Amino acid sequence: VKDTYYQDDGKTIKKIFEYDKNNSSKIKEIYYQSDGKTIQNIIEYDKVTLNQIKSTYYKNDGKTIQKIIEYDKDNGKQVKEIEYADVIFLGEQKITKIINEYDKNTGNMIKKTKYEFDGKTIDWVKEYDKDTGKEIKYTYYKDDGKIWYIYEYNELTGNITRTIMYKDDGKTIDTITQH
């Protein structure tokens, strides 16, 4: 079952809402660009809790995913956001640029992971206190994916408390500096 909404001209599709055939609850919203054919974004809902569980945003072509946001099905709070890079030379392939993760209870960001251009090798990871939202750890990686160094922060003041430098293997600690 679905409802189709049109733009002012009465012909061009603006959005479509889809409903569960058993309980008539809304399960999906599809929004279109001004041409009425190219998808702008899709919002999905949990059939039981009725909370939003996923939002997918598309680039101007309506096919290439720009960003996906995931929500906790029980409370509707954002738990993850994946942003994809603009990669023309690799065709239709999705290349992960950034992943943000959120605490499902507080809604605060708890982790942000930035990827290299290949979409697989981690560039850096920032971790945040789930209650204060302040950065507590920053891990930077070398181009080969091995850990280069880690900064640890005080969750209340945000000041650096410790720096850990790693040897070339990315596992063996070279130096630890207390601040």
C-alpha positions as CSV (number, residue, x, y, z in Angstrom):
1,V,0.0,0.0,0.0
2,K,1.4,3.4,-0.9
3,D,0.5,7.1,-1.1
4,T,2.0,9.2,-3.9
5,Y,2.3,12.9,-3.5
6,Y,2.8,15.2,-6.5
7,Q,4.5,18.6,-7.0
8,D,2.3,21.7,-7.8
9,D,2.0,20.7,-11.5
10,G,0.0,17.6,-10.4
11,K,2.1,15.3,-12.6
12,T,5.6,15.2,-11.2
13,I,6.2,12.9,-8.2
14,K,7.4,14.7,-5.1
15,K,7.4,11.7,-2.6
16,I,6.0,8.2,-2.1
17,F,5.0,6.8,1.3
18,E,4.8,3.0,1.6
19,Y,2.8,1.2,4.4
20,D,2.9,-2.2,5.9
21,K,-0.1,-4.2,4.4
22,N,-0.8,-5.9,7.8
23,N,-0.9,-2.9,10.2
24,S,-0.9,0.1,7.9
25,S,2.2,1.6,9.6
26,K,4.5,3.6,7.5
27,I,7.6,1.6,6.5
28,K,9.3,3.8,3.9
29,E,9.4,7.4,2.5
30,I,11.0,8.0,-0.9
31,Y,11.7,11.6,-1.8
32,Y,12.5,12.7,-5.4
33,Q,14.4,15.5,-6.9
34,S,12.5,18.2,-8.9
35,D,12.4,16.0,-12.0
36,G,10.2,13.5,-10.1
37,K,12.2,10.5,-11.2
38,T,15.6,10.8,-9.5
39,I,15.7,9.7,-5.9
40,Q,16.9,12.2,-3.4
41,N,16.6,10.2,-0.2
42,I,14.9,7.2,1.4
43,I,13.7,6.9,5.0
44,E,12.9,3.5,6.4
45,Y,10.9,2.7,9.6
46,D,10.7,-0.3,11.9
47,K,7.4,-2.2,11.5
48,V,7.0,-2.8,15.2
49,T,8.3,0.3,17.0
50,L,7.5,2.6,14.1
51,N,10.8,4.4,14.7
52,Q,13.0,5.6,11.9
53,I,15.8,3.0,11.4
54,K,17.7,4.2,8.3
55,S,18.1,7.2,6.0
56,T,19.9,6.9,2.7
57,Y,20.9,10.1,0.9
58,Y,21.9,10.0,-2.8
59,K,24.1,12.1,-5.0
60,N,22.5,14.1,-7.8
61,D,22.5,11.0,-10.1
62,G,20.0,9.4,-7.7
63,K,21.9,6.1,-7.7
64,T,25.2,6.8,-6.0
65,I,24.9,6.8,-2.2
66,Q,26.3,9.9,-0.5
67,K,25.5,9.0,3.1
68,I,23.7,6.4,5.2
69,I,22.4,7.2,8.7
70,E,21.3,4.3,10.9
71,Y,19.0,4.7,14.0
72,D,18.3,2.5,17.0
73,K,15.0,0.8,16.3
74,D,13.9,1.0,20.0
75,N,14.5,4.6,20.8
76,G,15.0,6.2,17.3
77,K,18.3,7.8,18.2
78,Q,21.1,7.9,15.6
79,V,23.7,5.2,16.1
80,K,25.8,5.4,12.9
81,E,26.5,7.6,10.0
82,I,28.5,6.5,6.9
83,E,29.7,9.1,4.5
84,Y,31.0,8.0,1.1
85,A,33.7,9.8,-1.0
86,D,33.2,11.4,-4.4
87,V,35.2,8.9,-6.5
88,I,34.7,9.3,-10.2
89,F,37.6,7.3,-11.5
90,L,36.3,4.1,-9.7
91,G,32.9,4.2,-11.3
92,E,29.9,3.0,-9.3
93,Q,32.1,1.7,-6.4
94,K,31.2,3.0,-2.9
95,I,34.3,4.3,-1.1
96,T,33.9,4.9,2.6
97,K,35.1,8.3,3.6
98,I,34.0,8.7,7.3
99,I,32.0,6.6,9.7
100,N,30.5,8.3,12.8
101,E,29.2,6.1,15.6
102,Y,26.8,7.3,18.3
103,D,25.8,6.1,21.8
104,K,22.2,4.8,21.4
105,N,21.2,6.1,24.9
106,T,22.8,9.6,25.0
107,G,22.9,10.2,21.2
108,N,26.5,11.6,21.6
109,M,29.1,10.7,19.1
110,I,31.4,8.0,20.5
111,K,33.7,7.3,17.6
112,K,34.7,8.9,14.3
113,T,36.7,6.9,11.8
114,K,38.3,8.6,8.7
115,Y,39.5,6.4,5.9
116,E,42.2,6.9,3.2
117,F,41.2,7.3,-0.4
118,D,41.0,3.5,-0.9
119,G,38.1,3.4,1.5
120,K,39.6,0.5,3.5
121,T,42.8,1.8,5.2
122,I,42.1,3.8,8.3
123,D,43.6,7.3,8.4
124,W,42.6,8.1,12.0
125,V,40.1,7.3,14.7
126,K,38.7,9.7,17.3
127,E,36.9,8.3,20.3
128,Y,34.6,10.4,22.5
129,D,33.2,10.1,26.1
130,K,29.6,8.9,25.7
131,D,28.4,11.2,28.5
132,T,30.4,14.4,28.0
133,G,30.9,14.1,24.2
134,K,34.5,15.2,24.7
135,E,37.4,13.6,22.8
136,I,39.2,11.0,24.9
137,K,41.4,9.3,22.3
138,Y,42.9,10.0,18.9
139,T,44.7,7.2,17.0
140,Y,46.6,8.1,13.9
141,Y,47.7,5.4,11.4
142,K,50.5,5.3,8.9
143,D,49.7,4.8,5.2
144,D,50.2,1.0,5.6
145,G,47.5,0.9,8.2
146,K,49.8,0.4,11.2
147,I,49.4,2.6,14.3
148,W,51.8,5.6,14.3
149,Y,50.7,7.3,17.6
150,I,47.9,7.7,20.1
151,Y,46.8,10.8,22.0
152,E,44.8,10.3,25.2
153,Y,42.7,13.1,26.6
154,N,41.1,13.9,29.9
155,E,37.4,13.5,29.4
156,L,36.5,16.5,31.6
157,T,39.2,19.1,30.5
158,G,39.9,17.9,27.0
159,N,43.7,18.3,27.7
160,I,46.1,15.7,26.4
161,T,47.2,13.4,29.2
162,R,49.4,10.9,27.4
163,T,51.1,10.4,24.0
164,I,52.0,6.9,22.9
165,M,54.4,6.6,19.9
166,Y,54.8,3.2,18.1
167,K,57.7,1.6,16.4
168,D,57.5,0.8,12.6
169,D,55.6,-2.5,13.3
170,G,52.6,-0.5,14.6
171,K,52.4,-2.8,17.7
172,T,55.5,-2.2,19.8
173,I,55.4,0.9,21.9
174,D,58.4,3.2,21.3
175,T,57.7,6.0,23.8
176,I,55.0,7.0,26.3
177,T,54.9,10.7,27.3
178,Q,52.8,11.8,30.3
179,H,51.5,15.4,30.0
